[in-house]
Amino acid sequence: MRLLVLGGTGFVGGATVAEAVRRGWSVTVFNRGVSGALPAGVHQLRGDRDAPGGLAALADGEWDLVVDTWDGAPRAVRDAARALRDRAGWFGYVSSGSVYTRPVPAGVGEDAPTVAAEPDAVDGSYAQFKAGGERAAAAVFGDRALLARAGLILGPGEDIGRLPWWLHRVARGGDVLAPGPVDLPLQYVDVRDLAAWLLDRGVAGDGGAYNVLSRTGHATMGELLDACVAATGSAARLRWTDPDTILAAGVEPWNDLPIWVPLGHEYRWLQERGVQRAHATGLTCRPVAETVADTWAWLRAVGGVPPRAGRPARPPVGLDPQREAALLAAAG
């Protein structure tokens, strides 16, 4: 198979390239060429899709599959799709569950309404960017466009730092504020499982929207943090704390304590999306212990979470150590 990845050196794009190389495919990437390393044998085309004439390197060539991970202005997705329409058989756009119109009900499926967005927009929110990117891909490729609405993505290469924050915190040892309940169900996808499923769907020629995540409860908060302790070899002590106590102290789920969204919280839908469609087409999810251990091995190899090259900076995730200590003291 001939694969073109628009990007290819970031988190999801890098995992997609690595999976395609593992399969023995012919792989080309299109990016600015300013960050990241590529596996041997991958062909690189250079261009800046935000710049006038920036798609010139895509003027020639044919591919069976295209994967686009763009999370900026939708016009860039539209322009790239138009440039490739007659020379690519299938277009996979890595979108996000953020596209759903708020409030989002638990168990939301792919047919739920999405936010208003335009495929030629140049500004907007992250949700509008992703929804507009979906519209752009579908407008050009029709039923040859697949919209992969991922949610929480974990695994080696994670450039937001949610699981890395927990790993580094547990590795420091001592008492660790563990947000309860211990059996809180989690929903996420390992980036490598996302990449494998995406390429499989491309080979099959599937189109349409899919929520690409594990089933809710594939792992629990307790299993995740126990895996962090095991992977790091830390002597950390997990101090499980009632969620009401944590929320009363003004701690923000998802950001202050990454990954954690307690039952009943307005953002609990982030961990409870309907995923029957993706699993019916072969999505499989590896054990949480494997994701955690491999992420820790990657972090030790690279020294820390890499910057998100060419993308707007995100606020750091994770609880300040002094604030954590105060909460632990207050909880007794």
KAURSUL-V562062 format. One record per residue. RES is the residue in one letter. SS is DSSP state (@ for helix, = for strand, . for the rest). OMEGA is omega as a letter, one per 40 degrees, with the letter a starting at -180 (999 if undefined). Layout:
res=RES ss=SS omega=OMEGA
res=RES ss=SS omega=OMEGA
This chain:
res=M ss=. omega=i
res=R ss== omega=a
res=L ss== omega=i
res=L ss== omega=i
res=V ss== omega=i
res=L ss== omega=a
res=G ss=. omega=i
res=G ss=. omega=i
res=T ss=. omega=i
res=G ss=. omega=a
res=F ss=@ omega=a
res=V ss=@ omega=i
res=G ss=@ omega=i
res=G ss=@ omega=i
res=A ss=@ omega=i
res=T ss=@ omega=i
res=V ss=@ omega=a
res=A ss=@ omega=i
res=E ss=@ omega=i
res=A ss=@ omega=i
res=V ss=@ omega=i
res=R ss=@ omega=a
res=R ss=. omega=a
res=G ss=. omega=a
res=W ss=. omega=i
res=S ss== omega=a
res=V ss== omega=i
res=T ss== omega=i
res=V ss== omega=i
res=F ss== omega=i
res=N ss== omega=a
res=R ss=. omega=i
res=G ss=. omega=a
res=V ss=. omega=a
res=S ss=. omega=i
res=G ss=. omega=i
res=A ss=. omega=a
res=L ss=. omega=i
res=P ss=. omega=i
res=A ss=. omega=i
res=G ss=. omega=i
res=V ss=. omega=i
res=H ss== omega=a
res=Q ss== omega=i
res=L ss== omega=a
res=R ss== omega=i
res=G ss=. omega=i
res=D ss=. omega=a
res=R ss=. omega=i
res=D ss=. omega=a
res=A ss=. omega=i
res=P ss=. omega=a
res=G ss=. omega=a
res=G ss=. omega=i
res=L ss=. omega=a
res=A ss=@ omega=a
res=A ss=@ omega=i
res=L ss=@ omega=a
res=A ss=. omega=a
res=D ss=. omega=i
res=G ss=. omega=i
res=E ss=. omega=a
res=W ss== omega=i
res=D ss=. omega=a
res=L ss== omega=i
res=V ss== omega=i
res=V ss== omega=a
res=D ss== omega=a
res=T ss=. omega=a
res=W ss=. omega=i
res=D ss=. omega=i
res=G ss=. omega=a
res=A ss=. omega=a
res=P ss=@ omega=a
res=R ss=@ omega=i
res=A ss=@ omega=i
res=V ss=@ omega=i
res=R ss=@ omega=a
res=D ss=@ omega=i
res=A ss=@ omega=i
res=A ss=@ omega=i
res=R ss=@ omega=a
res=A ss=@ omega=a
res=L ss=@ omega=a
res=R ss=. omega=a
res=D ss=. omega=a
res=R ss=. omega=i
res=A ss== omega=a
res=G ss=. omega=a
res=W ss=. omega=a
res=F ss== omega=i
res=G ss== omega=i
res=Y ss== omega=i
res=V ss== omega=a
res=S ss== omega=a
res=S ss== omega=i
res=G ss=@ omega=i
res=S ss=@ omega=a
res=V ss=@ omega=a
res=Y ss== omega=i
res=T ss=. omega=i
res=R ss=. omega=e
res=P ss=. omega=a
res=V ss=. omega=i
res=P ss=. omega=i
res=A ss=. omega=a
res=G ss=. omega=a
res=V ss=. omega=i
res=G ss=. omega=a
res=E ss=. omega=a
res=D ss=. omega=i
res=A ss=. omega=a
res=P ss=. omega=i
res=T ss== omega=a
res=V ss=. omega=i
res=A ss=. omega=a
res=A ss=. omega=a
res=E ss=. omega=a
res=P ss=. omega=i
res=D ss=. omega=a
res=A ss=. omega=i
res=V ss=. omega=i
res=D ss=. omega=a
res=G ss=. omega=i
res=S ss=. omega=i
res=Y ss=@ omega=i
res=A ss=@ omega=i
res=Q ss=@ omega=i
res=F ss=@ omega=a
res=K ss=@ omega=i
res=A ss=@ omega=i
res=G ss=@ omega=i
res=G ss=@ omega=i
res=E ss=@ omega=a
res=R ss=@ omega=i
res=A ss=@ omega=a
res=A ss=@ omega=a
res=A ss=@ omega=a
res=A ss=@ omega=a
res=V ss=@ omega=a
res=F ss=@ omega=i
res=G ss=@ omega=a
res=D ss=@ omega=i
res=R ss=@ omega=i
res=A ss== omega=i
res=L ss== omega=a
res=L ss== omega=a
res=A ss== omega=a
res=R ss== omega=i
res=A ss== omega=i
res=G ss=. omega=i
res=L ss=. omega=a
res=I ss== omega=a
res=L ss== omega=i
res=G ss=. omega=i
res=P ss=. omega=i
res=G ss=. omega=a
res=E ss=. omega=a
res=D ss=. omega=i
res=I ss=. omega=i
res=G ss=. omega=a
res=R ss=@ omega=i
res=L ss=@ omega=i
res=P ss=@ omega=i
res=W ss=@ omega=i
res=W ss=@ omega=a
res=L ss=@ omega=i
res=H ss=@ omega=i
res=R ss=@ omega=i
res=V ss=@ omega=a
res=A ss=@ omega=i
res=R ss=@ omega=i
res=G ss=. omega=a
res=G ss=. omega=i
res=D ss== omega=a
res=V ss== omega=i
res=L ss== omega=a
res=A ss== omega=a
res=P ss== omega=a
res=G ss=. omega=e
res=P ss=. omega=a
res=V ss=. omega=a
res=D ss=. omega=i
res=L ss=. omega=a
res=P ss== omega=i
res=L ss== omega=i
res=Q ss=. omega=a
res=Y ss=. omega=i
res=V ss== omega=i
res=D ss== omega=a
res=V ss=@ omega=a
res=R ss=@ omega=i
res=D ss=@ omega=i
res=L ss=@ omega=a
res=A ss=@ omega=a
res=A ss=@ omega=i
res=W ss=@ omega=a
res=L ss=@ omega=a
res=L ss=@ omega=i
res=D ss=@ omega=a
res=R ss=@ omega=i
res=G ss=@ omega=i
res=V ss=@ omega=i
res=A ss=@ omega=a
res=G ss=. omega=a
res=D ss=. omega=i
res=G ss=. omega=i
res=G ss== omega=a
res=A ss== omega=i
res=Y ss== omega=i
res=N ss== omega=a
res=V ss== omega=a
res=L ss=. omega=i
res=S ss=. omega=i
res=R ss=. omega=i
res=T ss=. omega=a
res=G ss=. omega=i
res=H ss=. omega=i
res=A ss== omega=i
res=T ss== omega=i
res=M ss=@ omega=i
res=G ss=@ omega=i
res=E ss=@ omega=i
res=L ss=@ omega=a
res=L ss=@ omega=i
res=D ss=@ omega=i
res=A ss=@ omega=i
res=C ss=@ omega=i
res=V ss=@ omega=a
res=A ss=@ omega=a
res=A ss=@ omega=a
res=T ss=@ omega=a
res=G ss=. omega=a
res=S ss=. omega=i
res=A ss=. omega=a
res=A ss=. omega=i
res=R ss== omega=i
res=L ss== omega=i
res=R ss== omega=a
res=W ss== omega=a
res=T ss== omega=a
res=D ss=. omega=a
res=P ss=@ omega=i
res=D ss=@ omega=i
res=T ss=@ omega=a
res=I ss=@ omega=a
res=L ss=@ omega=a
res=A ss=@ omega=i
res=A ss=. omega=i
res=G ss=. omega=i
res=V ss=. omega=a
res=E ss=. omega=i
res=P ss== omega=i
res=W ss== omega=a
res=N ss=. omega=i
res=D ss=. omega=i
res=L ss== omega=a
res=P ss== omega=i
res=I ss=. omega=a
res=W ss=. omega=i
res=V ss=. omega=a
res=P ss=. omega=i
res=L ss=. omega=i
res=G ss=. omega=i
res=H ss=. omega=a
res=E ss=. omega=i
res=Y ss=. omega=a
res=R ss=@ omega=i
res=W ss=@ omega=i
res=L ss=@ omega=a
res=Q ss=@ omega=a
res=E ss=. omega=i
res=R ss=. omega=i
res=G ss=. omega=a
res=V ss=. omega=a
res=Q ss=@ omega=a
res=R ss=@ omega=a
res=A ss=@ omega=a
res=H ss=@ omega=i
res=A ss=@ omega=i
res=T ss=. omega=i
res=G ss=. omega=i
res=L ss=. omega=i
res=T ss=. omega=a
res=C ss=. omega=a
res=R ss=. omega=i
res=P ss=. omega=a
res=V ss=@ omega=a
res=A ss=@ omega=i
res=E ss=@ omega=i
res=T ss=@ omega=a
res=V ss=@ omega=a
res=A ss=@ omega=a
res=D ss=@ omega=i
res=T ss=@ omega=i
res=W ss=@ omega=i
res=A ss=@ omega=i
res=W ss=@ omega=a
res=L ss=@ omega=i
res=R ss=@ omega=a
res=A ss=@ omega=a
res=V ss=@ omega=i
res=G ss=. omega=i
res=G ss=. omega=a
res=V ss=. omega=a
res=P ss=. omega=i
res=P ss=. omega=i
res=R ss=. omega=a
res=A ss=. omega=i
res=G ss=. omega=a
res=R ss=. omega=i
res=P ss=. omega=i
res=A ss=. omega=i
res=R ss=. omega=i
res=P ss=. omega=i
res=P ss=. omega=i
res=V ss=. omega=i
res=G ss=. omega=a
res=L ss=. omega=i
res=D ss=. omega=a
res=P ss=@ omega=a
res=Q ss=@ omega=i
res=R ss=@ omega=i
res=E ss=@ omega=a
res=A ss=@ omega=i
res=A ss=@ omega=i
res=L ss=@ omega=i
res=L ss=@ omega=i
res=A ss=@ omega=a
res=A ss=@ omega=a
res=A ss=@ omega=i
res=G ss=. omega=999
